Amino acid sequence: MFYTFMSRVVAPILRLLFRPRVEGLENVPRYGPLIVASNHLSFIDSFIIPLSMPRPVTYVAKAAYFEGNGLKGRFVRWFLTTLGHVPIQRGAQRGAMAALEQGREILDNSGAFAIYPEGTRSPDGRLYRGRTGVGWLALASGARVLPVALEGTEKIQPVGASMPKFLGPRPTVRIGPPMDFSHYRDLPPAKARRAITDEIIETIQKLSGQEYAGTYNERANGTR
């Protein structure tokens, strides 16, 4: 019932406010388990992605997003919790693994689970090396990975801004064809996770046109 309300009432309003351009919508499988892997430029990314997809999407969200105060904090906590989003403690390996396990449960039930392979928002607009949690999830679930590139969301809500700019610059959501990694199953697990993650990041980079930093974003201290 809540998803119906969000999709029929709230989502159209938000689409009018943010006006995202969506390219490659035909690449989104309408059914079956799906890992949505995207670059990460702004807090607002976690709203833009679900608005741009023709099916419900759940994603890992920084635990701090669930802990805000005031009206905004309560709204964000309500919005994320009601959608079933998974909080993750930055720098806590066990917390990260627990979030990935919950993501696997969503995929096992044929849901769509979104994740930012970089671990956190880019501080300078470059694309950073991916953490291998997305590789683990692809191997553990067998789900295909949908590469997504966001462009311009950092102009709507830059890092440090408390509120987005409604009716501001239009963001672009660029969606590539789903990626199947079943051929990596015969590799040693650690090598397979790294190879899958690097391939996903390379595909996102081609979609986004971002400069590749070649290093980890050290603002995120998750598992590499």
Stockholm file with secondary structure:
# STOCKHOLM 1.0

chainA/1-224         MFYTFMSRVVAPILRLLFRPRVEGLENVPRYGPLIVASNHLSFIDSFIIPLSMPRPVTYVAKAAYFEGNGLKGRFVRWFLTTLGHVPIQRGAQRGAMAALEQGREILDNSGAFAIYPEGTRSPDGRLYRGRTGVGWLALASGARVLPVALEGTEKIQPVGASMPKFLGPRPTVRIGPPMDFSHYRDLPPAKARRAITDEIIETIQKLSGQEYAGTYNERANGTR
#=GR chainA/1-224 SS CHHHHIIIIIHHHHHHHHCCEEECGGGSCSSSCEEEEECCCCTTHHHHHHHHCSSCCEEEEEGGGGSCCHHHHHHHHHHHHHTTCEEECTTCHHHHHHHHHHHHHHHHTTCEEEECTTSSCCSSSCBCCCCTHHHHHHHHHCCEEEEEEEESHHHHSCTTCSSCCTTCSCCEEEECCCBCCGGGTTSCHHHHHHHHHHHHHHHHHHHHCCCBCCSCCTTCCCCC
#=GC SS_cons         CHHHHIIIIIHHHHHHHHCCEEECGGGSCSSSCEEEEECCCCTTHHHHHHHHCSSCCEEEEEGGGGSCCHHHHHHHHHHHHHTTCEEECTTCHHHHHHHHHHHHHHHHTTCEEEECTTSSCCSSSCBCCCCTHHHHHHHHHCCEEEEEEEESHHHHSCTTCSSCCTTCSCCEEEECCCBCCGGGTTSCHHHHHHHHHHHHHHHHHHHHCCCBCCSCCTTCCCCC
//
